[in-house]
Amino acid sequence: MSALAQISTIVIDCGDPVRLAEFYSGVTGWEITYSGEEYASLAGGEQPGLAFVRVEGYEAPTWPEGAKHVHLDLTVADLEEAAGRMLALGASRPEFQPGKDQWVVLTDPEGHPFCLVTGA
C-alpha cells in the first residue's frame, strides 16, 4: 500500500516556543530554523521536523497522572550519561520511572514527558 501522506513536522503546544526550541536543539543537535514569540522550529536532515507553537494559557501535562497528549522516544547510546546531559540542559527527572532500567522518563522545561531508550 502506498503512503497517502508523510509526517513533515511534529508540532508541540507550549507556553514558550523559543525556550523549547533551544532545549531540543541542545538535545538533538538539530538547527533552529525559525524562532519567534509564537512559533519556533528545528530541522534534523531527512527526519520530520520538530516545532513548538505558543498556546495562550498553556497548562503542562502531568506525569504520571493526568493527560499526556504525546511524548517522544529518543534513542541514546547510554541512558544515564544522556539523562545527565539533558538534565543539565533543563530537563527534569520525575520520581516515577516505570522502565526498570530499560528506559528513562524525563520532562522537558515545560513538563512534556519524553523517554530515553538505547539503540538496538
N, CA, C and O atoms as a GROMACS GRO file, in nm:
protein
  480
    1MET      N    1   0.085  -0.118   0.000
    1MET     CA    2   0.000   0.000   0.000
    1MET      C    3   0.089   0.124   0.000
    1MET      O    4   0.181   0.133   0.081
    2SER      N    5   0.064   0.215  -0.087
    2SER     CA    6   0.144   0.338  -0.091
    2SER      C    7   0.093   0.438   0.012
    2SER      O    8  -0.025   0.439   0.048
    3ALA      N    9   0.184   0.520   0.056
    3ALA     CA   10   0.151   0.618   0.160
    3ALA      C   11   0.064   0.728   0.102
    3ALA      O   12   0.088   0.777  -0.008
    4LEU      N   13  -0.035   0.766   0.177
    4LEU     CA   14  -0.120   0.878   0.140
    4LEU      C   15  -0.053   1.010   0.178
    4LEU      O   16  -0.071   1.112   0.112
    5ALA      N   17   0.027   1.006   0.286
    5ALA     CA   18   0.095   1.126   0.334
    5ALA      C   19   0.218   1.086   0.413
    5ALA      O   20   0.234   0.970   0.452
    6GLN      N   21   0.306   1.182   0.436
    6GLN     CA   22   0.424   1.164   0.519
    6GLN      C   23   0.422   1.268   0.629
    6GLN      O   24   0.374   1.380   0.608
    7ILE      N   25   0.474   1.233   0.745
    7ILE     CA   26   0.483   1.331   0.853
    7ILE      C   27   0.599   1.425   0.822
    7ILE      O   28   0.713   1.381   0.804
    8SER      N   29   0.569   1.552   0.814
    8SER     CA   30   0.674   1.651   0.786
    8SER      C   31   0.724   1.718   0.912
    8SER      O   32   0.843   1.748   0.924
    9THR      N   33   0.633   1.743   1.008
    9THR     CA   34   0.669   1.813   1.131
    9THR      C   35   0.581   1.765   1.245
    9THR      O   36   0.461   1.746   1.227
   10ILE      N   37   0.641   1.747   1.361
   10ILE     CA   38   0.566   1.719   1.483
   10ILE      C   39   0.560   1.851   1.559
   10ILE      O   40   0.665   1.908   1.592
   11VAL      N   41   0.441   1.901   1.585
   11VAL     CA   42   0.422   2.031   1.649
   11VAL      C   43   0.374   2.010   1.792
   11VAL      O   44   0.279   1.935   1.816
   12ILE      N   45   0.440   2.076   1.887
   12ILE     CA   46   0.410   2.062   2.029
   12ILE      C   47   0.359   2.195   2.083
   12ILE      O   48   0.425   2.298   2.069
   13ASP      N   49   0.241   2.193   2.144
   13ASP     CA   50   0.186   2.313   2.209
   13ASP      C   51   0.269   2.345   2.333
   13ASP      O   52   0.317   2.254   2.402
   14CYS      N   53   0.286   2.474   2.362
   14CYS     CA   54   0.366   2.513   2.477
   14CYS      C   55   0.339   2.659   2.514
   14CYS      O   56   0.259   2.726   2.448
   15GLY      N   57   0.404   2.706   2.617
   15GLY     CA   58   0.394   2.844   2.658
   15GLY      C   59   0.509   2.929   2.605
   15GLY      O   60   0.494   3.050   2.589
   16ASP      N   61   0.624   2.868   2.578
   16ASP     CA   62   0.744   2.942   2.535
   16ASP      C   63   0.816   2.865   2.425
   16ASP      O   64   0.906   2.786   2.454
   17PRO      N   65   0.779   2.888   2.298
   17PRO     CA   66   0.839   2.815   2.187
   17PRO      C   67   0.991   2.829   2.176
   17PRO      O   68   1.060   2.732   2.145
   18VAL      N   69   1.042   2.947   2.203
   18VAL     CA   70   1.187   2.970   2.192
   18VAL      C   71   1.262   2.884   2.294
   18VAL      O   72   1.362   2.820   2.261
   19ARG      N   73   1.213   2.882   2.416
   19ARG     CA   74   1.277   2.802   2.523
   19ARG      C   75   1.282   2.655   2.485
   19ARG      O   76   1.385   2.589   2.501
   20LEU      N   77   1.170   2.601   2.434
   20LEU     CA   78   1.168   2.460   2.398
   20LEU      C   79   1.253   2.432   2.274
   20LEU      O   80   1.317   2.327   2.267
   21ALA      N   81   1.254   2.522   2.178
   21ALA     CA   82   1.339   2.502   2.060
   21ALA      C   83   1.486   2.497   2.102
   21ALA      O   84   1.562   2.413   2.052
   22GLU      N   85   1.526   2.586   2.191
   22GLU     CA   86   1.665   2.585   2.238
   22GLU      C   87   1.697   2.456   2.314
   22GLU      O   88   1.805   2.399   2.298
   23PHE      N   89   1.603   2.410   2.397
   23PHE     CA   90   1.624   2.287   2.472
   23PHE      C   91   1.640   2.169   2.376
   23PHE      O   92   1.739   2.096   2.385
   24TYR      N   93   1.545   2.150   2.285
   24TYR     CA   94   1.551   2.036   2.194
   24TYR      C   95   1.665   2.048   2.092
   24TYR      O   96   1.715   1.946   2.044
   25SER      N   97   1.705   2.167   2.060
   25SER     CA   98   1.825   2.184   1.975
   25SER      C   99   1.947   2.132   2.049
   25SER      O  100   2.032   2.064   1.990
   26GLY      N  101   1.957   2.163   2.178
   26GLY     CA  102   2.067   2.112   2.259
   26GLY      C  103   2.064   1.962   2.274
   26GLY      O  104   2.169   1.898   2.279
   27VAL      N  105   1.944   1.903   2.283
   27VAL     CA  106   1.927   1.758   2.298
   27VAL      C  107   1.961   1.685   2.168
   27VAL      O  108   2.033   1.585   2.170
   28THR      N  109   1.910   1.735   2.056
   28THR     CA  110   1.923   1.664   1.928
   28THR      C  111   2.040   1.709   1.841
   28THR      O  112   2.083   1.636   1.752
   29GLY      N  113   2.090   1.830   1.867
   29GLY     CA  114   2.191   1.887   1.779
   29GLY      C  115   2.132   1.946   1.651
   29GLY      O  116   2.206   1.990   1.563
   30TRP      N  117   1.999   1.946   1.641
   30TRP     CA  118   1.933   2.000   1.522
   30TRP      C  119   1.941   2.152   1.521
   30TRP      O  120   1.954   2.216   1.625
   31GLU      N  121   1.933   2.207   1.402
   31GLU     CA  122   1.939   2.351   1.382
   31GLU      C  123   1.803   2.415   1.405
   31GLU      O  124   1.700   2.363   1.360
   32ILE      N  125   1.803   2.528   1.475
   32ILE     CA  126   1.680   2.607   1.489
   32ILE      C  127   1.660   2.680   1.357
   32ILE      O  128   1.743   2.762   1.317
   33THR      N  129   1.549   2.648   1.288
   33THR     CA  130   1.525   2.708   1.156
   33THR      C  131   1.437   2.832   1.163
   33THR      O  132   1.437   2.913   1.071
   34TYR      N  133   1.362   2.846   1.271
   34TYR     CA  134   1.282   2.966   1.294
   34TYR      C  135   1.261   2.980   1.443
   34TYR      O  136   1.240   2.881   1.513
   35SER      N  137   1.267   3.102   1.492
   35SER     CA  138   1.248   3.127   1.634
   35SER      C  139   1.177   3.260   1.653
   35SER      O  140   1.232   3.366   1.624
   36GLY      N  141   1.054   3.253   1.702
   36GLY     CA  142   0.978   3.374   1.727
   36GLY      C  143   0.888   3.355   1.848
   36GLY      O  144   0.878   3.245   1.902
   37GLU      N  145   0.824   3.460   1.890
   37GLU     CA  146   0.742   3.458   2.011
   37GLU      C  147   0.628   3.357   2.003
   37GLU      O  148   0.590   3.299   2.105
   38GLU      N  149   0.573   3.336   1.885
   38GLU     CA  150   0.456   3.248   1.870
   38GLU      C  151   0.490   3.109   1.819
   38GLU      O  152   0.411   3.016   1.836
   39TYR      N  153   0.609   3.092   1.757
   39TYR     CA  154   0.641   2.966   1.690
   39TYR      C  155   0.792   2.953   1.678
   39TYR      O  156   0.862   3.051   1.654
   40ALA      N  157   0.841   2.831   1.693
   40ALA     CA  158   0.983   2.802   1.670
   40ALA      C  159   0.993   2.662   1.611
   40ALA      O  160   0.909   2.577   1.639
   41SER      N  161   1.097   2.637   1.530
   41SER     CA  162   1.109   2.506   1.467
   41SER      C  163   1.254   2.463   1.456
   41SER      O  164   1.346   2.544   1.458
   42LEU      N  165   1.271   2.330   1.444
   42LEU     CA  166   1.402   2.267   1.429
   42LEU      C  167   1.398   2.178   1.306
   42LEU      O  168   1.292   2.127   1.269
   43ALA      N  169   1.514   2.160   1.244
   43ALA     CA  170   1.526   2.065   1.133
   43ALA      C  171   1.642   1.973   1.161
   43ALA      O  172   1.747   2.014   1.211
   44GLY      N  173   1.621   1.845   1.127
   44GLY     CA  174   1.725   1.745   1.151
   44GLY      C  175   1.750   1.659   1.030
   44GLY      O  176   1.745   1.536   1.039
   45GLY      N  177   1.776   1.720   0.916
   45GLY     CA  178   1.806   1.642   0.797
   45GLY      C  179   1.680   1.582   0.736
   45GLY      O  180   1.582   1.653   0.712
   46GLU      N  181   1.682   1.452   0.712
   46GLU     CA  182   1.572   1.386   0.643
   46GLU      C  183   1.459   1.347   0.736
   46GLU      O  184   1.354   1.302   0.690
   47GLN      N  185   1.477   1.364   0.865
   47GLN     CA  186   1.373   1.327   0.961
   47GLN      C  187   1.264   1.433   0.963
   47GLN      O  188   1.287   1.546   0.921
   48PRO      N  189   1.143   1.397   1.013
   48PRO     CA  190   1.041   1.501   1.030
   48PRO      C  191   1.094   1.610   1.123
   48PRO      O  192   1.171   1.583   1.215
   49GLY      N  193   1.053   1.733   1.098
   49GLY     CA  194   1.093   1.845   1.182
   49GLY      C  195   1.020   1.843   1.315
   49GLY      O  196   0.926   1.766   1.335
   50LEU      N  197   1.063   1.929   1.403
   50LEU     CA  198   1.002   1.944   1.535
   50LEU      C  199   0.974   2.093   1.553
   50LEU      O  200   1.062   2.176   1.531
   51ALA      N  201   0.852   2.125   1.592
   51ALA     CA  202   0.815   2.266   1.607
   51ALA      C  203   0.735   2.285   1.736
   51ALA      O  204   0.681   2.191   1.793
   52PHE      N  205   0.731   2.410   1.778
   52PHE     CA  206   0.665   2.447   1.903
   52PHE      C  207   0.580   2.570   1.877
   52PHE      O  208   0.627   2.668   1.820
   53VAL      N  209   0.454   2.564   1.920
   53VAL     CA  210   0.363   2.676   1.898
   53VAL      C  211   0.309   2.722   2.034
   53VAL      O  212   0.270   2.642   2.118
   54ARG      N  213   0.308   2.854   2.052
   54ARG     CA  214   0.260   2.912   2.177
   54ARG      C  215   0.109   2.905   2.184
   54ARG      O  216   0.040   2.941   2.089
   55VAL      N  217   0.059   2.858   2.298
   55VAL     CA  218  -0.083   2.850   2.324
   55VAL      C  219  -0.111   2.934   2.448
   55VAL      O  220  -0.054   2.911   2.554
   56GLU      N  221  -0.197   3.032   2.433
   56GLU     CA  222  -0.233   3.118   2.545
   56GLU      C  223  -0.291   3.034   2.658
   56GLU      O  224  -0.378   2.951   2.634
   57GLY      N  225  -0.243   3.056   2.780
   57GLY     CA  226  -0.292   2.983   2.896
   57GLY      C  227  -0.249   2.838   2.899
   57GLY      O  228  -0.313   2.755   2.964
   58TYR      N  229  -0.141   2.805   2.829
   58TYR     CA  230  -0.093   2.667   2.821
   58TYR      C  231  -0.074   2.607   2.960
   58TYR      O  232  -0.018   2.670   3.049
   59GLU      N  233  -0.121   2.484   2.977
   59GLU     CA  234  -0.102   2.409   3.100
   59GLU      C  235  -0.025   2.283   3.067
   59GLU      O  236  -0.067   2.205   2.981
   60ALA      N  237   0.087   2.262   3.134
   60ALA     CA  238   0.173   2.146   3.107
   60ALA      C  239   0.104   2.016   3.143
   60ALA      O  240   0.023   2.011   3.235
   61PRO      N  241   0.136   1.910   3.068
   61PRO     CA  242   0.086   1.778   3.108
   61PRO      C  243   0.149   1.737   3.240
   61PRO      O  244   0.251   1.792   3.281
   62THR      N  245   0.089   1.642   3.306
   62THR     CA  246   0.145   1.594   3.432
   62THR      C  247   0.190   1.449   3.416
   62THR      O  248   0.136   1.376   3.332
   63TRP      N  249   0.285   1.410   3.494
   63TRP     CA  250   0.340   1.273   3.489
   63TRP      C  251   0.351   1.220   3.629
   63TRP      O  252   0.406   1.291   3.714
   64PRO      N  253   0.305   1.103   3.662
   64PRO     CA  254   0.246   1.006   3.570
   64PRO      C  255   0.095   1.019   3.554
   64PRO      O  256   0.038   0.957   3.465
   65GLU      N  257   0.028   1.097   3.640
   65GLU     CA  258  -0.117   1.112   3.628
   65GLU      C  259  -0.150   1.221   3.527
   65GLU      O  260  -0.063   1.295   3.483
   66GLY      N  261  -0.276   1.228   3.493
   66GLY     CA  262  -0.324   1.336   3.408
   66GLY      C  263  -0.302   1.309   3.261
   66GLY      O  264  -0.252   1.204   3.221
   67ALA      N  265  -0.340   1.407   3.182
   67ALA     CA  266  -0.331   1.395   3.037
   67ALA      C  267  -0.186   1.408   2.990
   67ALA      O  268  -0.113   1.498   3.032
   68LYS      N  269  -0.147   1.318   2.902
   68LYS     CA  270  -0.018   1.324   2.835
   68LYS      C  271  -0.048   1.320   2.687
   68LYS      O  272  -0.066   1.211   2.631
   69HIS      N  273  -0.055   1.432   2.623
   69HIS     CA  274  -0.103   1.441   2.486
   69HIS      C  275  -0.020   1.359   2.389
   69HIS      O  276  -0.074   1.292   2.301
   70VAL      N  277   0.109   1.363   2.405
   70VAL     CA  278   0.203   1.291   2.317
   70VAL      C  279   0.337   1.290   2.388
   70VAL      O  280   0.364   1.378   2.471
   71HIS      N  281   0.421   1.193   2.357
   71HIS     CA  282   0.558   1.201   2.408
   71HIS      C  283   0.653   1.149   2.302
   71HIS      O  284   0.613   1.072   2.214
   72LEU      N  285   0.776   1.191   2.310
   72LEU     CA  286   0.880   1.149   2.216
   72LEU      C  287   0.964   1.040   2.279
   72LEU      O  288   0.989   1.043   2.400
   73ASP      N  289   1.009   0.945   2.200
   73ASP     CA  290   1.110   0.848   2.240
   73ASP      C  291   1.239   0.888   2.169
   73ASP      O  292   1.241   0.902   2.047
   74LEU      N  293   1.345   0.906   2.245
   74LEU     CA  294   1.475   0.946   2.190
   74LEU      C  295   1.575   0.834   2.211
   74LEU      O  296   1.592   0.786   2.323
   75THR      N  297   1.640   0.791   2.105
   75THR     CA  298   1.739   0.684   2.113
   75THR      C  299   1.874   0.743   2.151
   75THR      O  300   1.920   0.839   2.091
   76VAL      N  301   1.936   0.683   2.253
   76VAL     CA  302   2.066   0.730   2.303
   76VAL      C  303   2.159   0.609   2.319
   76VAL      O  304   2.114   0.495   2.323
   77ALA      N  305   2.288   0.635   2.327
   77ALA     CA  306   2.386   0.527   2.345
   77ALA      C  307   2.390   0.480   2.491
   77ALA      O  308   2.400   0.360   2.517
   78ASP      N  309   2.383   0.574   2.585
   78ASP     CA  310   2.395   0.541   2.727
   78ASP      C  311   2.287   0.618   2.803
   78ASP      O  312   2.286   0.741   2.803
   79LEU      N  313   2.195   0.546   2.866
   79LEU     CA  314   2.081   0.610   2.932
   79LEU      C  315   2.122   0.714   3.036
   79LEU      O  316   2.076   0.828   3.031
   80GLU      N  317   2.207   0.674   3.130
   80GLU     CA  318   2.240   0.765   3.240
   80GLU      C  319   2.326   0.883   3.195
   80GLU      O  320   2.309   0.995   3.244
   81GLU      N  321   2.417   0.859   3.103
   81GLU     CA  322   2.502   0.969   3.054
   81GLU      C  323   2.415   1.070   2.980
   81GLU      O  324   2.428   1.191   3.001
   82ALA      N  325   2.326   1.022   2.893
   82ALA     CA  326   2.238   1.111   2.818
   82ALA      C  327   2.142   1.185   2.911
   82ALA      O  328   2.118   1.304   2.895
   83ALA      N  329   2.087   1.113   3.010
   83ALA     CA  330   1.996   1.177   3.105
   83ALA      C  331   2.068   1.289   3.180
   83ALA      O  332   2.012   1.398   3.197
   84GLY      N  333   2.189   1.264   3.223
   84GLY     CA  334   2.265   1.368   3.294
   84GLY      C  335   2.287   1.492   3.209
   84GLY      O  336   2.273   1.604   3.258
   85ARG      N  337   2.321   1.472   3.083
   85ARG     CA  338   2.343   1.587   2.994
   85ARG      C  339   2.213   1.662   2.967
   85ARG      O  340   2.214   1.785   2.958
   86MET      N  341   2.102   1.590   2.955
   86MET     CA  342   1.974   1.656   2.930
   86MET      C  343   1.924   1.728   3.055
   86MET      O  344   1.860   1.833   3.044
   87LEU      N  345   1.952   1.674   3.172
   87LEU     CA  346   1.918   1.744   3.296
   87LEU      C  347   1.994   1.876   3.304
   87LEU      O  348   1.939   1.977   3.349
   88ALA      N  349   2.118   1.876   3.260
   88ALA     CA  350   2.199   2.000   3.259
   88ALA      C  351   2.142   2.102   3.161
   88ALA      O  352   2.163   2.222   3.179
   89LEU      N  353   2.072   2.055   3.057
   89LEU     CA  354   2.011   2.146   2.959
   89LEU      C  355   1.877   2.202   3.007
   89LEU      O  356   1.823   2.294   2.945
   90GLY      N  357   1.823   2.146   3.117
   90GLY     CA  358   1.697   2.198   3.170
   90GLY      C  359   1.586   2.096   3.185
   90GLY      O  360   1.476   2.131   3.228
   91ALA      N  361   1.612   1.970   3.152
   91ALA     CA  362   1.512   1.865   3.172
   91ALA      C  363   1.498   1.836   3.321
   91ALA      O  364   1.581   1.876   3.402
   92SER      N  365   1.390   1.767   3.356
   92SER     CA  366   1.368   1.719   3.493
   92SER      C  367   1.348   1.568   3.487
   92SER      O  368   1.306   1.513   3.385
   93ARG      N  369   1.379   1.502   3.600
   93ARG     CA  370   1.362   1.357   3.608
   93ARG      C  371   1.255   1.327   3.711
   93ARG      O  372   1.280   1.338   3.831
   94PRO      N  373   1.135   1.289   3.666
   94PRO     CA  374   1.028   1.257   3.761
   94PRO      C  375   1.066   1.138   3.848
   94PRO      O  376   1.145   1.053   3.807
   95GLU      N  377   1.009   1.133   3.965
   95GLU     CA  378   1.036   1.021   4.056
   95GLU      C  379   0.984   0.890   3.998
   95GLU      O  380   1.050   0.787   4.010
   96PHE      N  381   0.866   0.892   3.938
   96PHE     CA  382   0.807   0.771   3.882
   96PHE      C  383   0.880   0.732   3.754
   96PHE      O  384   0.880   0.806   3.656
   97GLN      N  385   0.944   0.615   3.756
   97GLN     CA  386   1.022   0.563   3.643
   97GLN      C  387   0.979   0.419   3.615
   97GLN      O  388   1.032   0.326   3.677
   98PRO      N  389   0.885   0.397   3.523
   98PRO     CA  390   0.833   0.263   3.500
   98PRO      C  391   0.923   0.172   3.417
   98PRO      O  392   0.892   0.053   3.404
   99GLY      N  393   1.031   0.221   3.363
   99GLY     CA  394   1.112   0.145   3.269
   99GLY      C  395   1.200   0.037   3.327
   99GLY      O  396   1.249  -0.048   3.253
  100LYS      N  397   1.221   0.037   3.459
  100LYS     CA  398   1.307  -0.062   3.523
  100LYS      C  399   1.439  -0.078   3.449
  100LYS      O  400   1.476  -0.190   3.411
  101ASP      N  401   1.510   0.031   3.429
  101ASP     CA  402   1.640   0.035   3.363
  101ASP      C  403   1.636   0.006   3.214
  101ASP      O  404   1.741   0.000   3.150
  102GLN      N  405   1.517  -0.011   3.155
  102GLN     CA  406   1.505  -0.030   3.011
  102GLN      C  407   1.492   0.104   2.940
  102GLN      O  408   1.532   0.117   2.824
  103TRP      N  409   1.435   0.202   3.008
  103TRP     CA  410   1.425   0.338   2.955
  103TRP      C  411   1.416   0.434   3.072
  103TRP      O  412   1.391   0.394   3.186
  104VAL      N  413   1.438   0.562   3.042
  104VAL     CA  414   1.433   0.668   3.143
  104VAL      C  415   1.331   0.771   3.096
  104VAL      O  416   1.333   0.812   2.980
  105VAL      N  417   1.243   0.812   3.186
  105VAL     CA  418   1.146   0.918   3.156
  105VAL      C  419   1.202   1.049   3.209
  105VAL      O  420   1.239   1.058   3.326
  106LEU      N  421   1.206   1.150   3.123
  106LEU     CA  422   1.241   1.287   3.162
  106LEU      C  423   1.126   1.377   3.119
  106LEU      O  424   1.040   1.336   3.042
  107THR      N  425   1.126   1.500   3.168
  107THR     CA  426   1.032   1.600   3.119
  107THR      C  427   1.111   1.720   3.070
  107THR      O  428   1.214   1.756   3.128
  108ASP      N  429   1.062   1.782   2.963
  108ASP     CA  430   1.130   1.900   2.910
  108ASP      C  431   1.101   2.020   3.000
  108ASP      O  432   1.025   2.006   3.096
  109PRO      N  433   1.158   2.136   2.972
  109PRO     CA  434   1.139   2.252   3.061
  109PRO      C  435   0.994   2.297   3.080
  109PRO      O  436   0.966   2.374   3.172
  110GLU      N  437   0.902   2.250   2.995
  110GLU     CA  438   0.762   2.286   3.012
  110GLU      C  439   0.676   2.168   3.057
  110GLU      O  440   0.553   2.176   3.055
  111GLY      N  441   0.740   2.058   3.096
  111GLY     CA  442   0.668   1.946   3.154
  111GLY      C  443   0.627   1.833   3.061
  111GLY      O  444   0.568   1.736   3.106
  112HIS      N  445   0.659   1.844   2.931
  112HIS     CA  446   0.626   1.734   2.839
  112HIS      C  447   0.716   1.614   2.869
  112HIS      O  448   0.838   1.628   2.868
  113PRO      N  449   0.658   1.498   2.895
  113PRO     CA  450   0.741   1.380   2.918
  113PRO      C  451   0.802   1.330   2.787
  113PRO      O  452   0.741   1.340   2.681
  114PHE      N  453   0.923   1.277   2.797
  114PHE     CA  454   0.986   1.207   2.684
  114PHE      C  455   1.069   1.094   2.742
  114PHE      O  456   1.112   1.100   2.857
  115CYS      N  457   1.091   0.991   2.660
  115CYS     CA  458   1.163   0.873   2.706
  115CYS      C  459   1.297   0.860   2.635
  115CYS      O  460   1.308   0.887   2.515
  116LEU      N  461   1.397   0.819   2.710
  116LEU     CA  462   1.527   0.784   2.654
  116LEU      C  463   1.533   0.633   2.646
  116LEU      O  464   1.504   0.563   2.743
  117VAL      N  465   1.570   0.582   2.529
  117VAL     CA  466   1.584   0.438   2.509
  117VAL      C  467   1.719   0.414   2.442
  117VAL      O  468   1.770   0.501   2.371
  118THR      N  469   1.776   0.297   2.465
  118THR     CA  470   1.903   0.267   2.400
  118THR      C  471   1.876   0.208   2.262
  118THR      O  472   1.776   0.141   2.240
  119GLY      N  473   1.970   0.235   2.169
  119GLY     CA  474   1.958   0.184   2.034
  119GLY      C  475   1.972   0.034   2.030
  119GLY      O  476   2.037  -0.027   2.116
  120ALA      N  477   1.910  -0.026   1.931
  120ALA     CA  478   1.915  -0.172   1.919
  120ALA      C  479   2.048  -0.218   1.867
  120ALA      O  480   2.070  -0.338   1.851
   0.00000   0.00000   0.00000
